[in-house]
Amino acid sequence: MSQQHQNPFDDESQPFFVLMNAQQQYSLWPEFAAIPAGWQSVFGPESRANCIAWVEQVW
């Protein structure tokens, strides 16, 4: 019996932030993880789908 492990960055059930860096690049970031240096939260926490929709709207 094999067990599949889901990447937490792909886990639709967890809340996410949209991060942006100084080069105005965007990244989806799970709420449980510390925001890395050089990035700031610009949206969220929200569902992964809402974060993707927000990026598509503003990008």
Secondary structure, 3 states (H helix, E strand, C coil): CCCCCCCHHHCCCCCEEEEEECCCCEEEEECCCCCCCCEEEEEEEECHHHHHHHHHHHC
